[in-house]
Amino acid sequence: MIDPNGQTVPLDLTVMLPAYKEAATLRDILPAIKAAAAALTPNFEVLILDTQTAVDDTAEVCAINGVRHVWRSGGNQYGDAIRTGIAEARGTHLLCMDADGSHSASYFASMWAGRERYDIVIGSRYVPGGHTENPAVLIWMSYVVNLTFRAVFNIHAKDVTNSFRLYRTAILKPMRLESNDFDILEEILIKAVTHRPSARVGEVPVTFGRRKAGESKRKLLQFAVGYLTTLRRLRKFQMAARREMETQ
């Protein structure tokens, strides 16, 4: 946003959606996302993180809806999209959500309301009032993963794996994020709460819906096999962050 003097003025909000073959769903959800963001502040942007090269007509859908389209850099993995989005975000707050329709813009207001009290507001499936429409096996796996991450990394939140979050962007910009898959979500929380002062994390209840189209990018067998490896790697991130804090 440019002021009358030609100076760049930070936006209040960036709504960021990593997208991989999600053009069909984006056609349906972008109008609601724009309307919900506009109800919070007139100074917002919607940022779509597409693949490195076109795999569908996501760019055209973005142009039709008047939202920013950015090709992700570094690779086509989820972590690459998150890193690209953080670098590109112009808002003082960054709301990250999935592009498959499982996250509803109807929760923007309740998440936005917590921005002064918390540095990270998680749209949570597991606080009172929260709900998930996933199959039982996914709910069970999510429960085990969340319980483990809370215990191992001392994260005081019930839903540490949901990507539906509102961040104060300033805490994300300096982070050197290394994860390439969905575990980048846990890496962000670990580094945010290990930092001093520790980030304030809050949760608001949401319903996690079934994806509207396409195929899930989360592979159950792959995730199960890599679970312990992920824990060990994230534990290294935590210890490195603690050592960095001790030397400052």
N, C-alpha and C positions, 0 to 999 in steps of 0.2 A: 504494500500500500504506500502511495506517494502523497506527502502532504503538499500544501500550496507552495512551499519553498523548494520543492523538488527533493526533499529528504525522504528516505525510506522509513516508514513507521511500522513497528512490529504489529502483526495481527494479534487478536486476542486468542484465536483458536485455529488449530489445524486439525482436521478430521482425516486420518490416514487409513487407507485400506490397501494392504498387499493383495494383488490380484494375479491369479494364474488360471487362465481359461475361464474367467468369470463374467464375460461380457453379457451373457443372457441375464444373469442375476443383477448385474449393475444397472441394466436398463430399468429394472423394476424398483430397485431400492434407492437409487441416487436422488430422485425427487424428494423422497421422504427425509433422507439424510440432510439435504440442503435446507429443507423447511425447518427441521428440528434444530440445526445449527443456527439458522437465522433468528430463531426464537430466543436464542441465548445471547447473541451479539451480532451486529451487522458486520463486524470486522472478522471474517472467518474465510478459510479456504478449505476445499476438499481436495485431497491429494491421493491419486491412484498410483500405486507402485506396480507397474506392469513388468512382464518378462523382459530380458535383454533385447530380444527381437520379437516381432509380432507373431503370435500363435493364434490370434482371433481378432475381432474388430473392437477390442477394448478401447483403443485410441479414438476411434470414431464415436463410440458411445460417450466417452468423456467430452469430446468436442461438442456433441449435441446437447449435453447437459451442462456445459459451461464450467467444468471442473478441471483441475490441473492433472495432466498425464505425464508421468516420468518413467523412463526406462530404468529399471534397477541396474546398479553397477556392481561389479565384483563377481557376479554369478547369478544363477536363477533360483537359488535356495531361499527359504523363508528368512533366514538370517540376513541375507543380502538385501532383501526388501526392507527389513526393519532398519538396517544401518543406512540405507539410501534415504529412507523416509525421515529419519532423525536429522540427517545432514541437510535435507531439503526443506524441512519444516520451518515456516515463518511465524507461527503462532507462539505466544508465550505459554500456552497450554496445548498439549498434543493428545488427541483422543484417537486411540488405535482400536480398530474393529475389523472383523472378518468380512470378506466380500462375498460370502456364500449365502447370506441372508439369515445366518444363525443368531446374529446380534441385531437387536432392534433399536432404531433411533428413538423410540419412545422413552428410553432410559437416559437420554442425554441430559435432561433437566436435573434428575436426581444425582447424577455423577457430577455435573457442573456445580451443583450446590455445595459440594464438599471441597471445592478447589482451594478455599482459604484455610481450611482446617488441615488438609492433607496435601502432601506432595504427590502421592499416587493414590488414585481412587479406583478400586477394582470393581467391575461389575461381577458380582459373586453369585454363583449357583448354590452356595452352601451356607449362607447366612439365612436367618429366618426370613421367609418370604421369597427366597430364591428357589429356582427349579431348573431342571434340565430334561429335555425330551429325547436324550440319547438312549440307545439300547442299553439293557441291563449290564452287559459285559463292559461297555465303555464307562458306565457310571462306576462300576466296581473298580476298574483300573484307575480311573481318575481319583477315586477316594483313596486308594492305596498310595498313589503317587503324591497326592497333596499331603497326606498324613506324614509320609516319609520326609518330604521336603521341609515341612514345618518343623519337624523334630530335629533333623540334621542341621538345618541352616538357621534355626531360631527366627523364622519369619512369622510374625504375628498376624497371619491372615488365613482364612479358611480355604480360599480358592487362589492358589498361587500359580495355576497353570492356564487360567483363562486369559486370552489376549485382549479382552474387552476392558480397556483401562484408560483413564485420564491421567496424564502425567504433567507435572510442571516441567516444561521443556528444558529449562536450565540445568536440571539434574541429569538429563540424558546426553546433552551435547558433549560434555567432557569424557564420557565413558568410552573406553576401548573395548568394544564388544567382539568376542571371538567365536561364539557359537554360530553354527550355520543352519541348524534345524529349529524346531519349536522350543528347544531348551534355552534359546536366547531369552525367552520370557522369564525363566527362573534366574538366568544370569543377571538380568537387569535388576530383579528384586534383591538378589544376594549382594550385588555391589552397592545398591542404593541403601540397604539397611546396615551394611558393614561400614560405609563411609561415616565420617564424623563431621558435622552432626548427622545422625542417622535420619534417613528419609521417613517422614510420617506416612504410614500406609493405612488407608481406610477402605471399607467395603460397603456397597449398596446392593440390595437384592435385585437380581435380574432373572429372566427366564432365558435359558439357552435353547433356541429352537433347532429343529432339524434343518439341515442345509436345503436350500430351495432347488438347486440344480447342480449338475456336475458330480465329480467324485471327490471324496475326502483325500487330502494330501497326507493325512496321518496314517501310516501303515502300522497296524497293530503288532504283527510279528516282528517287524523291524524295531519298533519301539521297545517291545518286551526284551529282545535280545540285547539292545543297547542300553537298557535301563541302568545297570550297575556301572557301566562305563561312563554314562552321563553323570551319575552321582559322584564318581571319583573326580571327573574333570571339573565339575562345578565346585567340589570341595577345594580343589586347587585354586580356583578363582577366589574363593572366600579367604583362604589362607594368605594368598598374595595381596588381597585388598587389606587385610589386617596388618600385614607387615609394612605396607605402604603407609598406612595411617600411623603406625608406631614410629616411623622415621620422620614424620612431619612435625 
